[in-house]
């Protein structure tokens, strides 16, 4: 693509859109309604959005190469293609319909002709006799001569525009007006945002020149200079126009006539209509050059759900890469609205879409500042608080102008995003900009938690669980347990072990395994942090994970081991390393999985020993935590406790107090007290009562494990999946 343009087209496209129809048609009404100070307030409020946006887009344009698509390109490369396409489509429609808006406003410059024909010849012509030919002529220029001709024409009409403004400023107006202060008073404050909504389209042109980004020789230079210069000069001209109106006309005059500037300017009856024609035509030119390039960039990124449509709209004409097809579509859309003759019904939504775009640009700049990525090195820098002010002001003003239109615009944006995200499900909705921001937030939170919570301080218990397994692709039981524990109340870290010494090949294997883990466990919503670890042995890996800091900012307090009930060799090395874990003061959970049995999520069974044992409270809390997961939401927690006959009443009282004091959602009817009988073993009772349970939890003591070894886990053949739990200390249930 030939890079043809410098800074001048960016500036002239922006200034021609800024000094457009609203300046000539509505500023007199604004001063007449609100007074000089009220209108000045509107100008300043509008520039609380436009100046931060101009600075933000200048900053973003100097950080990386800006290609075709202007604002859309910047947003899509910052927020991701899906969000970029969503805002880009809304932006494009705003730009395309703006062409119709300016052409319809162009016909107002012929008001004297329409009045003359109506008064003298009783001929009441529709505005379309001017607007449709004007739209067709403008379309012909753009389709057959392209942006080069558009820029040349732009220079001419901008020159006429400035001449008309000069003649306006040197005009005298009504001498009586200078003796009254009425035009300066801030009046009708209740109508402030009504008038703001009418005036705001005058502020939407400062980024118009950015749409030429794909054809700029040096976007990093031209976009900041052209945009900031256009915004600054526009602000200055607005101020002096409002001041001139207030000092040259009475309130009654300003409210009595749409083109009231004709009563002030030298040769006003001729030059102001010509200036209006030039301003509206230049604004239409600016929009009709920019909108097709936005559409072309969208189609190149395959934003639309048809490869054929994307291919045709992205097509270029000639060596200048003129977006012929995109221009044809834009002209057609504009012509439809011109033929309808009134765009007031959509004018509000147009303003909202522009606001969404400006707010997004300011938000991107703020997030880049906040994220502090080393890759963000713009040669032009705004300030984070200016960008944040622009974003907040844009959102606030949207709802102050019209809450209904603001809400409708947001709903349209959401619907667009859902459709695009569904079509492009392979694309990420957000890119690294939020990752950098979240990194900064997480870093500060981690440091705060470390300072606020001294190590080993006692606080309410919640599971900080680590699971280590070398069999992640054979079974997912360990990961599933972590997911259940982490869903609402805790945090889980799942480590896949790669046994061996660290080397380049081992690292590459770990990277590949990590991607496989994400694909395997990322198919369904989960709340577990997944990673890999290279370690020479199972024992060294356990020693390493015990020293891992809690990723959530909370210390890890439990290690989960898992094994296949049919593979006792896995259990052997768990038992061998139990002492190591015990020395680290971690609670231990050993998950025994029977791969032959599908999980039944109807019942959770707890077997408690209410005697001299520290495990019951942890078992109860674990069952409560697991039941918080949607899969277990409808499950019933059933508790079994075996006691001597003479201890039955004491056990019942202890359990009732525990349930009531802890406010646990366990019905007394689901607690079964079993008295010991001679010849009856615990295993036989469990095999009888828990054969239908989805998961059975039971506590174990360290001395029993040392004494029995593997035998402690055997003999539960009728039970499916079991979780053996050892608590280091008794956890209080408050």
WOSUL-V527906 format. One line per field, one symbol per residue. phi: phi as a letter, one per 20 degrees, with the letter a starting at -180 (. if undefined). psi: psi as a letter, one per 30 degrees, with the letter a starting at -180 (. if undefined). burial: b if it has 16 or more other C-alpha atoms within 10 Angstrom, else e. A space follows every 10 residues. Layout:
phi: ???
psi: ???
burial: ???
//
This chain:
phi: .fedddfgff ffffffefed ffgeecffff ffedngffff ffffffefef fgffffffff feebfeefol ggffffedeo fffgffffff ffffffffgf gffffgfffd gffffffffe clddeffffd ffgfffffff fffddmffff ffffgfffff gffffffffe fdmegfffed dgfefedlff egfffgffeg gfeeefegff fegfdefbgf efffffffff fffgfffggf ffffffedce gfffeebfef ffedfflgfd ffgfffffff fffffgffee gfffffffff elfefbfffg fffefdcmfe lffgffffff ffgfffffff nbdffdfffg fffffgffff ffffffffff flfffecffd cecfffffff fffffffgff fagfffffff ffffffffff fffdfeeffc dfffffffgf ffffffffff fecggmfebg ebfdddccbd dfeebdgffg fffffegcdc bdcddeedfq efbfffffff fffgffffff eefcgbcced bdbebfbfff ffffffefff ffndffcbdd dbbefecfff fgffffdfgf fffemefccd edddfedffd eecdddddde eebeegffff fffffffffg fdgefdeddc cdbfgfdfff ffffffffff felefcfgfe ddddefcfne efffffffed feffbddbeb dffffffemg gfeendfeef ecceccefcf efdd
psi: kkjflbeeee eeeeefeeib eeeeffeeee eeefleeeee eeeeeeffee eeeeeeeeee fgelkkakfb eeeeeefefl eeeeeeeeee eeeeeefeee eeeeeefffg eeeeeeeeef ghjjklfffe eeeeeeeeee eeeffafeee eeeeeeeeee eeeeeefeff lebjffeffk geffkjlhff gefeeeeefe fffgffgeff fgefgkeief eeeeeeeeee eeeeeeeeee eeeeeeffll eeefffkehf fffelkhefe eeeeeeeeee eeeeeeefee eeeeeeeeef ghfkhjeeee eeffklkaff hkieeeeeee eeeeeeeeef fkgeefeeee eeeeeeeeee eeeeeeeeee fhkffjikfk kakefeeeee eeeeeeeefe ejeeeeeeee eeeeeeeeee eeeiffkkek afeeeeeeee eeeeeeeeee efjkkgkkak kkkjkkkkkg hegelgeeee eeeeffeefa kkjkkkkjkl kkleeeeeee eeeeeeeeee fgelklhkkk llkkkfleee eeeefffklk effkkkgkkk lklkffifee eefeeegeee eefghkkkkj jjkjffkkkj gekkkkjkjg bikgeeeeee eeeeeeffke fgeglkjkkk kkllefgeee eeeeeeeeee efhkhjkffg kkkkkkkkfk leeeeeeefg fgkekkkkll leeeeeeebe ffflghffkc kkjkkkkelk kkj.
burial: eeeebbbbbb bbbbbbbbbb bbbbbbbbbb bbbbbbbbbb bbbebbbbbb bbbbbbbbbb bbbbebbbbb bbbbbbbbbb bbbbbbbbbb bbbbbbbbbb bbbbbbbbbb eeebeeeeee eeeeeebbeb bbebbeebbe bbbeebbbeb bebbbebbbb bbbbbebbbe bbbbeebeee ebbbbbbeee ebbebbbbbb bbbbbbbbbb bbbbbbebbb bbbbbbbbbb bbebbebbbe bbbbbbbbbb bebbbeebbb bbbbbbebbe bbbbbbbbbb bbbbbbbbbb bbbbbbbbbb bbbbeeeeeb ebbbbbeeee bbbbbbbbbb bbbbbebbbe bebeebbbbb bbbbbbbbbb bbbbbbbbbb bbbeebeeeb bbebebbbbb bbbbbebbeb bbeebbeebb ebbeebbbeb beebeeeebb bebbebbebb eeeeebeeee eeeeeeeeee ebbbbbbbbe bbeeeebbbe bbbbbbbebb bbbbbbbbbe eeeeebbeeb eebbeebeee beeeebbbbb bbbbbeebbe bbeebbeeeb ebbbbbbbbb bbbbbeeeee beebbeebee beeeebbbbb bbbbeeeebb bbbbbbbbbb eebbbbbbbb bbbbbbbbbe ebeebbbbbb bbbeeeebee bbeebeebbe eeeeebeeee bebeeeeeee eeeeebbeeb bbbbbbbbbb eeeeeeeeee eebeebeebb bbbbbbbbee bebe
//
